[in-house]
Amino acid sequence: MSAIVLLSGGLDSTVSLAIGMGRTSLRLALAIDYRQRAARRELDAARKIARHYHVRFQQIALPWIRDLTTTALVNRATPLPLLHREEIDNRTKCGKSARLVWVPNRNGLFINAAAAIAEANGDKLILTGFNAEEAATFPDNSISFVKAVNRSLSFSTLNHVRVTSYVSGMDKTAIVRAGRRLRVPFNLTWSCYEGGKTACGACESCLRRDRAFRKSQRLP
């Protein structure tokens, strides 16, 4: 089945892409610039990953998303929420953090943009990096969300485009382990909410990535 991937340049979507290379005919990597803090680093990472896998790369801009919200993910005047390492399994703390980086209907918008491109190109599958760990505090990463979106797409696309994530049942540690088995070029990925020369190491995304790599090394 021909597919496209929504590629953020991060850990999860890259591993989902790598798995999808063996299960689909992957024809496009789609990256979205919505004026997020890390846009330059994320888009550069996505472009390099697509090149590594010899997948055609396309970048689209949705700049008006920035005007919908003052979330810390797009508004540099709003401080990013920072957690201590021991707090990343605290549902209350993580729930507050998630709200501070929430962008209204972001994944819904991304999927509908991707679905329009997929339908126009004759592709029937959209790969994402939705995963179990982030679904705990971001409902638009959940399996229930994907099921609801797929029902909607069955009406809004003539060729019944569907969404799937090959890492939907995994936490970050399992994603890293799967990526290592597939020799994913993790050095090309970018997970940090910030867009500096190096990852900040303190935002929730950095903490989860760091923990996943540390735990994956200890597991058999």
C-alpha positions as CSV (number, residue, x, y, z in Angstrom):
1,M,0.0,0.0,0.0
2,S,1.4,3.4,-0.9
3,A,1.8,5.8,2.0
4,I,3.1,9.1,3.2
5,V,4.6,9.9,6.6
6,L,4.0,13.0,8.8
7,L,7.7,13.5,9.8
8,S,8.5,15.9,12.6
9,G,12.2,15.0,12.6
10,G,11.8,13.5,16.1
11,L,12.3,10.1,17.6
12,D,8.8,8.6,17.2
13,S,7.9,9.5,13.6
14,T,11.3,8.5,12.4
15,V,11.1,5.0,13.9
16,S,7.5,4.7,12.6
17,L,8.9,5.7,9.2
18,A,11.7,3.1,9.5
19,I,9.2,0.3,10.3
20,G,6.9,1.5,7.5
21,M,9.7,1.1,5.0
22,G,9.3,-2.6,5.3
23,R,5.5,-2.6,5.3
24,T,4.4,0.0,2.8
25,S,5.5,1.7,-0.4
26,L,6.5,5.0,1.3
27,R,6.4,7.8,-1.3
28,L,6.5,11.0,0.6
29,A,7.8,12.5,3.9
30,L,5.7,15.5,4.8
31,A,7.0,18.1,7.3
32,I,5.0,21.0,8.6
33,D,6.2,24.5,9.6
34,Y,3.7,26.1,12.0
35,R,6.3,28.6,13.3
36,Q,7.1,26.4,16.3
37,R,10.2,27.3,18.4
38,A,12.2,24.4,16.9
39,A,10.9,24.8,13.3
40,R,14.4,25.2,11.7
41,R,15.9,22.3,13.6
42,E,12.9,20.0,13.1
43,L,12.6,20.7,9.4
44,D,16.3,20.2,8.8
45,A,16.2,16.9,10.7
46,A,13.1,15.7,8.7
47,R,14.8,16.6,5.4
48,K,18.0,14.7,6.3
49,I,16.0,11.7,7.5
50,A,14.0,11.6,4.3
51,R,17.2,11.8,2.3
52,H,18.7,9.0,4.4
53,Y,15.7,6.7,3.5
54,H,15.5,8.0,-0.1
55,V,12.0,9.2,0.4
56,R,10.8,12.3,-1.4
57,F,10.5,15.3,1.0
58,Q,7.9,18.0,1.1
59,Q,7.6,20.9,3.4
60,I,4.4,22.9,3.9
61,A,3.7,26.0,6.0
62,L,0.7,26.7,8.3
63,P,1.9,30.0,9.8
64,W,-1.5,31.1,10.9
65,I,-1.5,28.4,13.6
66,R,0.9,30.6,15.6
67,D,-1.8,33.3,15.8
68,L,-4.3,30.9,17.5
69,T,-2.4,30.5,20.7
70,T,0.2,31.8,23.1
71,T,1.4,28.3,23.8
72,A,5.1,28.0,24.8
73,L,5.6,25.7,21.8
74,V,5.3,28.7,19.4
75,N,5.5,31.8,21.5
76,R,9.0,32.5,22.6
77,A,7.8,35.0,25.2
78,T,6.1,32.2,27.1
79,P,8.6,30.1,29.1
80,L,8.6,26.4,28.3
81,P,7.5,24.2,31.2
82,L,10.4,22.4,32.8
83,L,10.1,19.2,34.8
84,H,12.5,17.4,37.0
85,R,13.6,14.0,35.8
86,E,11.6,12.2,38.6
87,E,8.4,14.1,37.6
88,I,7.9,12.7,34.1
89,D,5.7,9.9,35.3
90,N,3.6,12.2,37.5
91,R,0.3,12.5,35.6
92,T,-0.6,15.8,37.3
93,K,2.7,17.5,36.6
94,C,2.8,16.2,33.0
95,G,-0.8,17.2,32.5
96,K,0.0,20.7,33.4
97,S,3.1,20.7,31.2
98,A,1.0,19.3,28.3
99,R,-1.5,22.2,28.5
100,L,1.3,24.7,28.4
101,V,2.6,23.3,25.0
102,W,-0.8,22.4,23.6
103,V,-1.6,23.9,20.1
104,P,-5.3,23.9,19.3
105,N,-6.2,20.9,17.0
106,R,-2.6,20.7,15.8
107,N,-2.6,17.0,15.0
108,G,-6.1,17.2,13.6
109,L,-4.9,19.9,11.2
110,F,-1.8,18.1,10.3
111,I,-3.6,14.9,9.5
112,N,-6.2,16.7,7.3
113,A,-3.5,18.5,5.4
114,A,-1.7,15.2,4.9
115,A,-4.9,13.4,3.9
116,A,-5.6,16.0,1.2
117,I,-2.1,15.5,-0.2
118,A,-2.4,11.7,0.1
119,E,-5.7,11.6,-1.7
120,A,-4.5,13.9,-4.5
121,N,-1.4,11.7,-5.0
122,G,-3.4,8.4,-4.8
123,D,-1.9,7.3,-1.5
124,K,-4.0,5.6,1.0
125,L,-2.0,5.6,4.3
126,I,-0.6,8.3,6.5
127,L,2.1,7.2,9.0
128,T,2.5,9.1,12.2
129,G,4.6,8.8,15.4
130,F,1.7,8.7,17.8
131,N,2.7,6.5,20.8
132,A,1.5,5.2,24.1
133,E,3.7,7.3,26.3
134,E,2.6,10.7,25.0
135,A,-1.0,9.5,24.6
136,A,-1.2,9.5,28.5
137,T,-1.2,13.3,28.5
138,F,-1.9,14.2,24.8
139,P,-5.2,12.7,23.7
140,D,-4.4,13.4,20.0
141,N,-1.7,10.8,20.2
142,S,-4.1,8.0,21.3
143,I,-5.4,5.0,19.5
144,S,-8.9,6.3,20.2
145,F,-8.1,9.5,18.3
146,V,-6.7,7.5,15.3
147,K,-9.9,5.5,15.2
148,A,-12.1,8.6,15.3
149,V,-9.9,10.3,12.6
150,N,-10.1,7.3,10.3
151,R,-13.9,7.3,10.6
152,S,-13.9,11.0,9.6
153,L,-11.5,10.4,6.7
154,S,-13.7,7.6,5.3
155,F,-16.2,10.4,4.6
156,S,-13.8,13.2,3.6
157,T,-11.5,11.3,1.2
158,L,-12.8,9.4,-1.8
159,N,-10.1,6.8,-1.6
160,H,-10.6,6.4,2.2
161,V,-7.2,7.5,3.4
162,R,-6.3,6.0,6.8
163,V,-3.9,7.0,9.6
164,T,-1.7,4.5,11.4
165,S,1.3,4.6,13.7
166,Y,3.7,1.7,13.9
167,V,4.7,2.8,17.4
168,S,1.2,3.4,18.8
169,G,1.5,0.7,21.4
170,M,5.1,1.6,22.5
171,D,6.6,3.8,25.1
172,K,9.7,5.7,24.3
173,T,12.1,3.0,25.5
174,A,10.4,0.4,23.2
175,I,10.6,2.9,20.3
176,V,14.4,3.4,20.9
177,R,14.9,-0.4,21.0
178,A,12.9,-0.9,17.8
179,G,14.9,1.9,16.2
180,R,18.2,0.3,17.1
181,R,17.1,-3.0,15.6
182,L,16.4,-1.1,12.4
183,R,19.6,0.9,12.6
184,V,17.7,4.2,12.6
185,P,20.1,7.2,12.3
186,F,19.1,8.7,15.7
187,N,21.9,11.3,15.3
188,L,19.8,12.9,12.6
189,T,16.7,13.3,14.8
190,W,15.7,16.4,16.8
191,S,13.3,16.1,19.8
192,C,13.9,19.2,21.8
193,Y,11.1,21.8,22.1
194,E,13.8,24.5,21.7
195,G,15.6,25.2,18.5
196,G,19.1,26.0,19.6
197,K,22.5,24.6,18.5
198,T,22.1,21.8,20.9
199,A,19.2,20.2,22.7
200,C,18.3,22.0,26.0
201,G,18.2,18.7,27.9
202,A,15.6,20.1,30.3
203,C,12.2,20.2,28.5
204,E,9.9,17.3,28.8
205,S,10.6,16.0,25.4
206,C,14.4,16.0,26.1
207,L,13.9,14.3,29.4
208,R,11.7,11.5,27.9
209,R,14.2,11.0,25.1
210,D,17.1,10.8,27.5
211,R,15.3,8.3,29.7
212,A,14.4,6.1,26.8
213,F,18.0,5.8,25.6
214,R,19.3,5.2,29.2
215,K,16.7,2.5,29.9
216,S,17.0,0.8,26.5
217,Q,20.7,0.2,27.2
218,R,19.9,-1.5,30.5
219,L,17.2,-3.8,29.1
220,P,18.1,-7.2,27.6
